[in-house]
Amino acid sequence: MSAKRRNPVLVIGLGRFGGSVAQSLMRMGHEVLGVDNDPASVQSMADELTQTVEADSTDVETLKSLGAADFTSAVVGIGTDIEASVLTVLGLADLGVPSIWAKATNENHGRILQRTGAHHIVFPEARMGETVAHLLNGQLLDFIQFDDKFAIAKLDAPSSIVGQTLEMSEVRKKYDVTVIGIKRLEKDFEYAVPDTWVLPDDTLIVSGRIEDIERFASIG
């Protein structure tokens, strides 16, 4: 049986954010049409995407000629030029694209994009800023935030629970976090169960509320 064919995606704005999204979509098996008004950006992505086009996405007639109305999903990665970002989203909405994702540089920009027709607003700089802030304290090795309160994090096993099973240390009861798995040196990742032992140099993958994860990471 052949692999399920994934829907093509239109990505407008091939800068750091848009280019990264486009490349990830390609790896996932989507066809991607990349559009940018900067010839250098278009050229740099020419060999990475299904097709790239240099065009002015603020012109709805140009969007029509690109076949934008035939796409079920579009990503607008334009960030610094707010007017171009808004006009592009407006054009896609006028053409009836059912799922429009748009990058916003701040809350006001995001509200305008939403009112203009974007269905999903992404704040990559703000989210990265949150991640960096959580990593800077040195207690977390990696951090993925899913909403304002919940996250998954990677951290070195606190010394106070080393030499105990997860059941013995009562991590969930005491700290309200769940240890999802453990990674040991030169061994594969393993899912955690109550009788999993925590050993020196173990790396833990935990989930829970952000404040609880930070509290757990700081117990030493």
C-alpha positions, 0 to 999 in steps of 0.5 A: 500500500502506498503512503498517504499523500499529504496536501500541498501547502503554500508558504509565503515569506521564506525568511528564517521562520517561513523557510524552516516551516517549509523545509519541515513540511517537505520532510513530512511529505508535503509538496510546498510552493514557496513564495517571496518577493526577495529573489535571494530568498527564493533562490536559496530555497529553490532546491529545497522546496517543490517549487519557489516563485518570486512574487508580490503576495500583497496583490490578490491577483498575483495570489490568484495566478499562483493558484492560492485558492486551490490550497487548503493550507497556507503559511504567512511567514512575513514578519517585519513588514506588517502591512505586507503580512496583513494584506497577504492574509487578507488576500488569502482569506478573500480567496477562501483558503480554509486554513491560514497560519500567520506569523505575528511579531507582537500581540497587536499584530496578531489581533489584526491578522486574526481579524483580517482572516488568519485562523492560527497566529504564531508568535515564534519570537515570543515562544523562543524567548520563553524557551531561552529564559527557562533554559538560562537558569541552567537547570533545564536541558530542553523545554517545550511549552504547550500552553501558558501553564503546561510543558515537557522538559529534559533535565538531569536527575536531581541528586535527591532522588538518585538511587530510588525508584520513582515510586519510592521517591514519590515524584508525582505526589511531592512535585506534581510532575510526571516522569515520562522517560529516562535516558541513560548514557549509551543506552536507548530512551526508556519509558518510565514506570513506578519501579524504574530506578533513577541512577547517577547521570540519568536524564529525565523527561518530565511533564507538568505545569511549568512552575512545578517543573521548575520547582522539581528541577531546583530540588538538587 
